Amino acid sequence: MPQVRIIAKNFMDMVASLPAIKLDRLYDNPFICEAILRSLPPLAKKYVLQMLYIDVPVTAALLQEWLLPAADHAPSTSKHRVAVDRLIQLRLFTEFTDNRKKETTYLLNRMFQMNLRDHIIHGGVLPREPMASNITVRLPTLEDLDLYAAQQWECFLLHLINSAEADVTTKSISPSMMKVFQRGLLSQRDKEGPRLTESGFQFLLMDTNAQLWYIIREYISNSEDRGVDSADLISFLLELSFHVTGEAYNVNTLDDIQRTTVKDLADLGLIKLQQGRKDSWFIPTKLATNLSISLSDASSRKQGYVVVETNFRLYAYSTSKLHCEILRLFARVEYQLPNLIVGSITKENLYKAFQNGITADQIVSFLQQNAHPRVAEKVPSVPENVTDQIRLWESELNRVEMTPAHFFDDFPSRDVFEAACDFAREFSSLLWEDSKKMRLVVKTEIYGHMKDFLSHQK
C-alpha cells in the first residue's frame, strides 16, 4: 500500500526556499525583519543581535566563543551548527571561506541589518491603522470572532469532504481556494465529481495548525499562476500577523492583489469582512495573527473530544458536522445526538481507511491528539488493545505481496536445473526452488530471457 506523507512547513521554511532576489526584497520591510527574528532558534537570535552593530565579517572562531560553556560541549556544538545553517538558509548570513588562512567568516545581511536597527530604535508603523470606533460602530467580540473562524474552517473542510451536510447558505469557496484543493487533495476524472486523494484523506486527520499551513503553503506555491508574486504575498501575510485581533482595518488601504487575498483568506476564517454605509473593512482573527508562529507551538491546540473504550466503542462529545464526517473515515458512526457522536472502530471501516491511503499510525495519532480531557491525562489515552489491533489489521493487508511469476519444471537434467537457478539468481529473480523435484518459480520480467537461456542448454 503506498505511503503518502504531507509535509506542512511553517512560514520561515517557505521564506528560506525563495530565490535570493525575492528574499532581499522581503528584508526591505522592517516588520518582515522582525517576524524573521522572532522565528529564529534562540542561539541564532543571539548571533543576529550581537552582530547587529558589527559592520565587518565575524570569524567562525569568534562566533564559537559566544557559546555559553557547558558540561558537555556536544549539545552546544550541535545547536551552533543548526543556528548557523538556519541563518545561511535565510540569507541572513553570508559565509566566506579563505583557503589560504583556512578561516571562515560570516557577514550579516546588510539590508536586514539596517532595517532591523531602525525598527528597534524608532519602532514601526504598519501600512494601515485600525479604523475609528465611530465609523465601524458594532464589531464582533473576540468570542464571536473565534466562533466565526471555526465555522468558516469547518465549512472549508466540509467542501473538501464533499459532504451533503455542508451548509448551503454559506458562500461557495473561491476559485483560487478550489485550485489549492485540486493540487493533491482532490482529483477529478472525466464525467465524475471531485474525489479525495490519499493525501486528501490524510490531510483531514492532521491538526488544524498543520492543515492551515498546508493550505497556505499551496496557496503561495500557485500564486505565480494567478499572476501574484510569491514574495509580495508572503510579505502581506506576515504583515497580517502584526495586526490586532478583533480590530477593523479599511479595505481601501489595500491594493488589488491584497484585496483578492483578503477575500480568499475570509473563506478560510483568517479574516472577517464587513460592509458599512460608506466603507468596508476586514477584521483579522487569531488564525491570521498567529501566522508567524511555528507549527511546534501547541498553545493554540484545541480541546479534545474523543473517548475510546477497550471494547472499540467510540464517543465523541461534539456538535460539529465536520467531526462526524472525519470519524466516518475510519469508524462506523451509529448515531448522533445534539452533542454526542457514538460509533465503533470496526475492521471493515479500518480496511476502507487503509485502502484510501490512511495509515494505522495516523489514526492512532488522531485519536491520541483529540482525546477528551478526562482521558487525555491517562497513559495511554487510547487503550493499548485498540491501538495494537488497529496496527494488526493494517499488517494483515500487507502480509501478502503479489508478484507476477512463471513456473518451470520437467528439466532434462540436474545440471540444466542448477544452471537455470543460477541464471535467475543473477537477475535477483528466483522466487522459489524445489531441488528434489527440479522445479522453480521466477519473476515474469525475466521469463523471455529464461526461455532463451534454456533453449541453448543441452
JOVEN-V15651 format. One line per field, one symbol per residue. phi: phi as a letter, one per 30 degrees, with the letter a starting at -180 (. if undefined). burial: + if it has 24 or more other ideal C-beta (glycine too) atoms within 12 Angstrom, else -. A space follows every 50 residues. Layout:
phi = ???
burial = ???
This chain:
phi = .dccccccdceddddddddeddddddddcedddddddedddeddeedddd cdcccbdcdddddddddddbdcddddddddddddedddedidccccbcdd dhbcbbbdeddeddddeddddcibbddbceddddcdhccddddddddddd dddddedddddiddddddddddddedddddeddjcbbbceibddbddedd ddeddddeeddddddddddddcdddcicddddddeddddedcdcejdcbd dddcddddddddddddddjdbccbccdccbbbbdcddddcdddddddcdc ddddbcbccddidbbcdacdddeddddddbbcdcabcebbccabccdddd ddddddjdcddddddddddcddedcdddbddceddddddedddddddcdc cdbebbcbbhddaddddddddddddechbdcabbddchbabbdedceddd dddddcdd
burial = -----+-+++++-+++-+---+++-++++++++++++++++-+++-++-- ++-----+-+--+--++-----------++--++-++++++++++----- ----+++++-+++-+++-+------+-+--+----+--++----++-+++ +++++++++++++---------+--+++-+++++++---------+++++ +++++++++++++++++++++++--+-++++++++++++++++-++++++ +--+---+++++++++++++++++-----++++++++++++++++----+ -+-+++++---+-+++++-++++++++++++++------+++++++--++ --++-+++++-+++++++++++--+-----+++--++-+++-++------ -----+-+--+----++-+++-++----+++-+------++++--+---+ ---+----
